[in-house]
Amino acid sequence: AAALTMVATVAMAAVLAMYPNVYVDVAALSAPFVVGREGYLRYLRQLVEDGFGKRILFGTDFPSEVDRGVRLILEAGFLSAEQKSDILCGNAVRFLKLEASVCAVSPPPVGLQR
């Protein structure tokens, strides 16, 4: 799995370097059956170290893995608070040209609170 993760990282970094309008969604990789925790964090770290932190998105294409994926990003010690915020919302706001207020944390609606 480590070799596969490295090949995927190199390939994605090459695409990002060649095409400045391309972003990468890392949500699917957070699923344990894809590359595993260490592979996911290695992939994420390398893309950030390569200078692509402002082009990493966390989508919801694997809804069963959202909690796990968000937790992995929040617990990644190599990411700054700003990088975590960008990956989880800020980069999508810029890419989709949304109002920054969509990233504001608000309590869940009544009835949906835990």
N, C-alpha and C positions, 0 to 999 in steps of 0.2 A: 504493500500500500504506500510506503514511503516513496518508492521510485515513481509510482503513478502520480502521486501528489506533486513531486518535483517536476515531472514532465508537464503536468497540467499548469503549474505555476509559471514555468518558462514560456509555455505557449500563450497563456493569457497575458503575461507581461509583454510579449512581443506584439500581440494584437493591440493592447492598450498603447504601446509606444508608437505604433504605426498609425493608429486612428484615434486622434484626440477626442472625438465625439462618442467613443464607445465607453460604456460603463460595465461593471461586472456585478452580478447578483450572487451573493455567497450563501443564501439561505439553504439551498438544497444540499450543499456540502456539509451543513451542520448535522444532518441526519447520520446517526451512528453507522448505518448500513452502507453509507457512501464512502467516506474515507476515515471515519473515526475522529475522535477528539483531537489527538495529536496532529494528525494530517491536516485537519481543518485549521487549527491554530498556526501550523507551519505555513500553510497556503496564505492565510490572512496576513501573517507577519511579513512574509516575503513581499507581497504586493504593497504593503505599507512602506517597507524599507526601500522598495524600488521607486517610491514617490507617487504611488497611485491611490493614496488614502482618500482623496477627494472624489474618486470615481468608483468607490466600492459601495454597493447598495445591499441592504438586507430586505429581500422581498418576502412575500407570504405564499410562495408557490408550493410550499410544503407545510400546510397549516398545522399538521400534527407535530411539527418540529419547531414551531415559532418560539415557544417558551424556552426550549433547550438552546436554540440558536442565539436568542437574545441574551440568555444567561452566559453563554460562552463568550460573547463579545464583551459583556459587562465585567466578566471576571478576567479578561485577558490583560495581564499586568503590563504587557508591552505597548498597549494602546493608551494614549492620553484621554482625558475626559472629553476633549474636543473631538478626537478621532472617533471615539465611541458614539458620541452624539451625531457626528456626520454620517457614519455608517448606518446607524439606526433610523435616521430621519433627515438630517441636513442635506446630504448629498441628493436624496430623492427630491427634496424641496427645490433645490437649484436646478436639477435636471428637468423636472416637470413644470418649473416656473410657478410654484405654488406660493402662497403666503407663508411666511416663516411661522406664523401662529399655529399652523397645523402640527408643529412639533411640541407645542406647549403641553405639559402633562396636566391632565384634569382627572378628577375622580370619575369612576364609572357611573353610569346612570343608576338611579335607585332601582333595586331589584336585581342588578347584575353585580353588586358588590359581594366580595368574598367574606 
